Amino acid sequence: MYQKISGIVLHTLKYNDTSNIVDIYTEQNGRASFLLKVSRSKKSGAQNVLFQPLALVEIEADVRPSTNLHRIREAKSLYPFRSLPYHPYKSSIAMFLAEFLYRALKEEAPNEALFAYLQHSIRWLDECEGRSFANFHLVFLMRLSRFLGLYPNVDDYTSGCYFDMLNACFTPLLPKSGSFLKPDEAARIRLLLRMNYETMHLFGMSRTERNRCLTVINDYYRLHLPDFPVLKSLDVLKELFD
């Protein structure tokens, strides 16, 4: 049965000489995989752009309960990017976040709030100007944790607390788990939780500080998500924003 589906492209993999497998986080069905016939015409370049990392697409696909790989009949852009694929920093962030979401989002069920958050965030990054987005990926990942049930408990935060990575909470006592942040870095986590896209440019960080935050956030997710791997695009992202 053919369905019209809105989605966000997470990953594309060559399946054979005539088809690719595209993993898409959809508004209607959550995470899903689709079989896309590879164009051999002059339109092949347009197809590659259409299914680039984090692209917002509308597809018509043959969705059948008996299979986990659905065939795409037609596809079009839901939101043509203005800058994201062409800006070296933005495109690197998009590549990293697409890989992160590909590994983190496994739920094959609709989540309208999560889809709306992802769509809003991608459009915000595409439309923002200047260098005000240097902390974007940090804010994005911290807020994503709320949708995955991993958002830290900040109720007990006081100055000088440790952050217990395993139990996702602040504590005045040295955590026994062995996975924790000392008070100076715990305070930075608290700071990240206060940021949003509109205010994050007010929080200045050096590249070293930003990379340390990224490493901590990545380690936090790896603690809580089974089989979450080391991301190939992580090192590339750490070279940005001198």
GUGUVO-356114 format. One line per 4 residues: their letters; for each residue x, y, z of N, C-alpha, C, O. Coordinates in steps of 0.2 Angstrom, whole numbers. Example, Ala and Ser with C-alpha at 12.3 -4.5 7.8 and 13.67 -1.06 7.14 Angstrom:
AS = 66 -28 39 62 -22 39 66 -16 39 71 -17 42 | 64 -11 35 68 -5 36 64 0 39 67 6 40
***
This chain:
MYQK = 4 -6 0 0 0 0 4 6 0 9 7 4 | 3 11 -5 7 17 -5 5 22 0 -1 23 1 | 10 25 3 9 30 8 13 36 7 19 35 4 | 11 42 8 15 48 8 18 49 15 14 49 20
ISGI = 24 50 15 28 50 22 33 56 22 36 57 17 | 33 60 27 37 65 28 43 62 33 42 59 37 | 49 64 31 55 62 35 61 66 34 62 70 31 | 66 63 38 73 66 39 78 61 37 78 56 40
VLHT = 82 62 32 87 57 30 92 57 35 96 62 37 | 94 51 37 99 49 42 105 46 38 111 48 40 | 104 42 33 110 38 31 108 35 24 102 32 23 | 113 34 20 112 31 13 117 26 12 123 28 13
LKYN = 115 20 10 120 15 9 119 12 2 113 10 0 | 124 10 -2 123 7 -8 121 0 -7 124 -4 -3 | 116 -2 -10 113 -9 -9 116 -14 -15 118 -19 -14 | 115 -11 -21 118 -15 -27 119 -10 -32 118 -4 -31
DTSN = 120 -12 -38 121 -7 -44 115 -3 -46 116 2 -49 | 109 -5 -44 103 -1 -46 100 2 -40 95 6 -41 | 102 1 -34 98 3 -28 102 5 -22 107 2 -21 | 99 10 -18 102 12 -12 97 10 -6 91 10 -8
IVDI = 100 9 0 95 9 6 96 15 9 101 18 11 | 90 19 10 90 25 14 87 24 20 81 22 21 | 90 26 26 87 26 32 84 33 34 88 38 33 | 78 33 36 74 40 37 71 40 43 67 35 45
YTEQ = 71 45 47 67 46 53 60 49 51 60 55 49 | 55 46 51 49 48 48 44 51 53 44 49 59 | 40 55 51 35 58 56 29 53 57 27 53 63 | 28 49 52 22 44 53 24 37 56 20 34 60
NGRA = 30 35 55 32 28 57 38 28 61 41 22 62 | 41 33 63 48 33 67 53 31 62 53 33 56 | 58 27 64 64 25 60 62 20 55 58 15 57 | 64 21 49 62 16 44 67 16 38 71 21 37
SFLL = 67 10 35 72 9 29 69 9 23 63 5 22 | 71 12 18 68 12 11 73 10 6 79 11 6 | 70 7 0 74 5 -5 73 10 -11 67 11 -13 | 79 13 -13 78 19 -18 82 17 -24 88 15 -24
KVSR = 78 17 -30 81 15 -36 86 21 -38 84 27 -38 | 92 19 -40 97 24 -42 96 26 -49 95 23 -54 | 96 33 -49 95 36 -56 101 36 -60 106 37 -58 | 101 34 -66 106 34 -71 106 40 -76 110 40 -80
SKKS = 101 44 -75 100 50 -80 104 56 -77 107 56 -72 | 103 61 -80 106 68 -78 103 70 -72 106 75 -68 | 97 67 -69 94 69 -63 98 65 -57 95 67 -51 | 103 61 -58 106 58 -53 109 63 -48 109 61 -42
GAQN = 112 68 -50 114 73 -45 109 76 -41 110 78 -35 | 103 78 -44 98 80 -40 95 75 -35 93 77 -29 | 96 69 -36 94 64 -32 99 63 -26 96 62 -20 | 105 64 -27 110 64 -22 109 70 -17 110 69 -11
VLFQ = 107 76 -20 106 82 -16 99 80 -11 99 82 -6 | 94 77 -14 88 76 -11 89 72 -5 85 72 0 | 94 67 -5 95 62 0 101 63 4 104 58 6 | 104 70 4 109 71 8 108 71 16 102 71 17
PLAL = 113 71 20 112 70 27 107 76 30 108 82 28 | 102 74 34 97 78 37 92 82 32 89 86 34 | 92 80 26 87 82 21 80 81 23 79 75 26 | 76 86 22 69 85 24 65 83 18 65 87 13
VEIE = 62 77 18 59 75 11 52 72 12 50 71 18 | 49 72 7 42 69 7 43 63 2 44 65 -4 | 41 57 4 42 52 -1 35 48 -2 31 48 3 | 34 45 -7 28 40 -8 31 33 -8 35 32 -13
ADVR = 30 29 -4 33 22 -3 28 17 -2 22 18 0 | 30 11 -5 25 5 -4 27 2 3 32 -2 3 | 23 4 8 24 1 15 20 -5 16 14 -5 16 | 24 -10 18 20 -17 19 23 -19 26 29 -19 27
PSTN = 18 -21 30 20 -24 37 24 -30 36 28 -32 41 | 24 -34 31 28 -40 30 35 -39 29 39 -44 29 | 38 -33 28 45 -31 26 47 -25 30 43 -21 32 | 53 -25 31 56 -19 35 60 -15 30 64 -10 32
LHRI = 59 -16 23 63 -12 18 57 -10 13 55 -15 9 | 55 -4 12 50 -2 8 52 2 2 57 6 3 | 49 1 -3 51 4 -10 49 11 -11 43 12 -10 | 53 15 -12 51 22 -14 49 23 -21 53 21 -26
REAK = 43 26 -22 41 27 -29 42 34 -31 45 35 -37 | 41 39 -27 42 46 -29 45 49 -22 44 47 -17 | 49 55 -24 52 58 -18 53 66 -20 54 67 -26 | 52 70 -15 53 77 -17 55 81 -10 54 78 -5
SLYP = 58 86 -11 60 90 -5 54 93 -1 50 96 -4 | 55 93 5 50 96 10 52 103 11 48 108 12 | 59 104 11 62 111 13 68 111 9 73 108 12 | 69 115 4 75 116 0 80 120 5 79 125 7
FRSL = 86 117 6 91 120 10 94 127 7 94 127 0 | 95 132 11 98 138 8 105 138 9 109 140 4 | 108 135 14 115 136 16 118 129 18 124 128 18 | 114 125 22 117 119 25 122 115 21 127 114 24
PYHP = 120 113 15 125 109 11 131 112 9 136 109 7 | 131 119 8 136 123 5 141 127 10 146 129 8 | 139 127 16 143 130 21 147 125 24 145 120 27 | 154 125 24 158 120 27 157 118 34 157 112 36
YKSS = 156 123 38 155 121 45 148 118 46 147 113 50 | 143 121 43 136 118 44 136 111 41 132 107 44 | 139 110 35 138 103 32 142 98 37 140 92 37 | 147 100 40 151 96 44 147 94 50 146 88 53
IAMF = 143 99 53 139 98 59 133 93 57 131 89 60 | 130 95 51 125 90 48 127 83 47 123 78 49 | 133 82 45 136 75 44 136 72 51 134 66 51 | 139 75 56 140 72 62 133 71 65 132 65 68
LAEF = 128 75 65 122 74 68 118 69 65 114 65 68 | 118 68 58 115 63 54 118 56 57 114 52 58 | 124 56 57 127 49 60 125 48 67 124 42 69 | 125 53 71 123 52 78 116 50 78 114 45 82
LYRA = 111 53 75 104 51 75 103 44 72 99 40 74 | 107 42 67 107 36 64 108 30 69 105 25 69 | 113 32 73 115 27 79 110 27 85 109 22 88 | 107 33 86 104 34 92 96 32 91 93 30 96
LKEE = 93 34 86 86 33 85 85 26 82 86 25 76 | 82 22 86 80 15 84 73 14 84 70 8 81 | 69 18 87 62 17 88 58 17 82 58 22 78 | 54 11 81 50 11 75 43 12 76 38 8 75
APNE = 42 18 79 35 21 81 35 28 81 40 31 82 | 29 31 79 29 38 78 30 42 85 28 40 90 | 34 48 84 35 52 90 35 59 87 40 62 85 | 29 62 87 28 69 84 32 74 87 34 78 83
ALFA = 32 74 94 36 79 97 44 79 95 47 84 94 | 46 73 95 53 72 92 54 74 85 59 78 84 | 50 72 81 50 74 74 50 82 73 54 85 69 | 46 85 77 45 92 76 51 96 79 54 101 76
YLQH = 54 93 84 61 96 87 66 95 82 70 100 80 | 67 89 79 72 88 74 71 93 68 76 96 65 | 65 93 65 64 98 59 65 105 61 68 108 57 | 63 107 67 64 114 69 72 115 69 74 121 67
SIRW = 75 111 72 82 112 73 86 112 67 91 116 66 | 85 108 62 88 108 56 87 114 52 91 117 49 | 80 116 52 79 122 48 82 128 52 84 133 48 | 83 128 58 86 134 62 93 134 60 96 140 58
LDEC = 97 129 59 104 129 57 105 131 50 109 135 49 | 100 129 46 101 131 39 99 139 38 103 142 34 | 95 141 42 93 148 41 97 153 45 97 159 44 | 101 151 50 105 156 54 111 158 50 113 155 46
EGRS = 113 164 52 118 168 49 124 169 53 124 169 59 | 130 171 50 136 172 54 139 166 58 138 160 55 | 143 167 63 146 162 67 142 160 73 145 157 78 | 136 162 74 132 161 80 130 154 81 127 153 86
FANF = 132 149 77 130 142 78 135 138 80 135 132 80 | 141 141 83 147 136 85 145 131 91 148 126 91 | 140 133 95 138 128 100 132 124 98 129 121 103 | 130 125 92 123 122 90 123 114 92 118 112 95
HLVF = 128 111 90 128 103 91 128 101 98 125 96 100 | 131 105 102 130 104 109 123 105 112 121 101 116 | 120 111 110 113 112 113 109 107 110 104 104 113 | 110 105 103 105 100 100 105 93 104 100 90 105
LMRL = 111 91 106 112 84 109 109 84 116 106 80 118 | 111 90 120 108 90 126 100 90 126 97 87 131 | 97 94 122 90 94 122 87 88 119 81 86 120 | 91 84 114 89 78 112 88 73 117 83 68 117
SRFL = 92 73 122 92 68 128 85 68 131 83 63 134 | 82 74 131 75 74 134 70 69 131 66 66 134 | 71 69 124 66 65 120 68 57 120 63 53 119 | 74 56 122 76 49 123 76 46 130 78 41 132
GLYP = 73 51 135 73 49 142 79 49 145 80 45 150 | 84 53 143 91 53 146 92 60 149 98 61 151 | 88 64 149 89 71 151 91 71 159 88 68 163 | 97 74 160 99 74 167 94 77 172 91 82 170
NVDD = 94 75 178 90 78 184 94 84 187 99 83 190 | 92 90 186 95 96 188 92 98 195 95 103 197 | 87 95 197 84 98 203 89 98 209 88 103 213 | 94 94 210 98 94 216 105 97 214 109 97 218
YTSG = 105 101 209 112 105 208 113 110 213 109 114 214 | 119 110 215 122 116 219 129 117 217 132 112 215 | 132 122 218 139 124 216 143 119 220 142 118 226 | 148 116 216 153 111 219 150 104 219 154 99 221
CYFD = 145 103 215 142 96 215 146 92 209 150 95 205 | 146 85 210 149 81 205 143 79 200 137 80 202 | 144 77 194 139 75 190 140 67 189 145 65 186 | 135 63 191 135 56 191 133 54 183 127 55 182
MLNA = 137 52 179 136 51 172 131 45 172 126 45 167 | 132 40 176 128 34 175 121 35 177 116 32 174 | 120 39 183 113 40 186 110 46 183 105 48 186 | 114 50 179 111 56 176 109 61 181 103 64 181
CFTP = 113 62 186 111 67 192 117 71 195 122 68 194 | 116 76 198 121 80 201 121 77 209 115 76 211 | 126 77 212 127 75 219 133 78 222 138 79 219 | 132 80 229 137 83 232 143 77 234 148 79 236
LLPK = 141 71 234 145 66 236 149 63 230 146 62 224 | 155 60 231 159 57 225 155 51 223 154 46 227 | 153 51 217 149 45 214 153 38 215 159 38 213 | 150 33 216 153 26 217 154 23 210 157 18 209
SGSF = 150 25 205 150 22 199 156 22 195 158 18 191 | 160 27 196 167 28 193 166 32 186 171 34 183 | 160 33 184 158 38 178 155 44 181 149 44 182 | 159 49 181 157 55 184 161 61 182 167 60 179
LKPD = 159 67 183 162 73 181 164 77 188 160 77 192 | 170 80 188 172 84 194 168 90 194 165 92 189 | 167 94 199 163 100 200 164 105 194 159 108 192 | 170 106 192 171 111 187 168 109 181 165 114 177
EAAR = 168 103 179 165 101 172 158 100 173 154 100 169 | 156 98 179 149 97 181 145 104 180 139 104 178 | 148 109 182 145 116 181 145 117 174 140 121 172 | 149 115 170 148 117 163 142 113 159 139 115 155
IRLL = 141 107 162 135 103 160 129 107 162 124 108 158 | 129 110 168 123 114 170 122 120 165 117 122 164 | 128 123 163 128 129 159 125 127 152 121 130 149 | 127 121 149 124 119 143 117 118 143 113 119 138
LRMN = 114 115 149 107 114 150 103 120 150 97 120 149 | 106 126 151 103 132 151 103 136 144 99 140 143 | 107 133 139 107 136 133 101 134 129 98 129 129 | 100 139 124 95 137 118 98 140 112 103 144 112
YETM = 95 139 106 98 141 100 98 149 100 103 152 96 | 94 152 103 94 160 103 99 163 107 101 168 106 | 101 159 112 105 162 117 112 159 117 117 162 121 | 113 154 114 120 150 114 126 154 112 131 153 114
HLFG = 125 159 108 130 163 106 133 168 111 139 170 111 | 129 168 117 131 173 122 136 169 127 139 172 131 | 137 162 126 141 158 130 148 157 126 148 152 122 | 153 161 127 159 160 124 163 154 126 163 152 132
MSRT = 165 150 121 170 144 123 175 144 118 175 146 112 | 181 141 120 187 140 116 185 133 112 181 130 114 | 189 132 107 188 126 104 190 120 108 186 115 108 | 195 121 113 197 115 117 191 114 122 189 108 123
ERNR = 188 119 125 182 119 129 176 115 126 173 111 128 | 175 118 120 169 115 116 170 107 114 166 103 115 | 176 106 112 178 99 111 177 94 117 175 88 117 | 179 97 123 178 93 129 171 92 131 169 86 133
CLTV = 167 97 130 160 96 131 157 91 126 153 87 128 | 159 91 120 157 86 115 159 79 117 155 74 116 | 165 78 119 167 72 121 163 69 127 161 63 127 | 162 73 132 158 71 138 151 69 136 148 64 138
INDY = 148 73 131 141 72 129 141 65 125 136 61 126 | 146 64 121 146 58 117 147 52 122 144 47 121 | 151 53 127 152 47 132 146 46 136 144 40 138 | 142 51 137 136 51 141 131 46 137 128 42 140
YRLH = 130 48 131 126 44 127 128 37 126 124 32 126 | 135 36 125 137 29 125 136 25 131 135 19 131 | 136 28 137 134 25 143 127 22 143 126 17 146 | 123 26 140 116 25 141 112 21 135 107 18 136
LPDF = 116 21 129 113 18 123 117 12 121 123 12 120 | 113 6 121 117 0 120 120 0 113 117 2 108 | 126 -2 112 130 -3 106 131 3 102 131 3 96 | 131 9 106 132 15 103 140 16 101 144 15 106
PVLK = 142 16 95 149 16 93 152 22 93 149 28 95 | 159 22 92 163 28 91 161 31 84 161 27 79 | 159 37 84 157 40 78 163 42 73 167 46 76 | 162 41 67 168 42 62 168 50 61 174 52 60
SLDV = 163 53 62 163 61 60 165 65 66 165 71 66 | 166 62 72 167 65 78 174 69 78 174 75 79 | 179 66 75 185 70 75 185 75 70 188 81 71 | 181 75 64 181 80 59 177 86 63 180 92 62
LKEL = 172 85 67 169 91 70 173 94 75 172 100 76 | 178 91 78 182 94 83 187 98 80 190 102 84 | 188 98 73 193 103 70 189 110 68 193 114 66 | 183 110 70 179 116 68 180 122 73 182 121 79
FD = 179 128 71 178 134 75 184 135 80 184 135 86 | 189 137 76 195 140 80 193 146 84 198 149 87
***
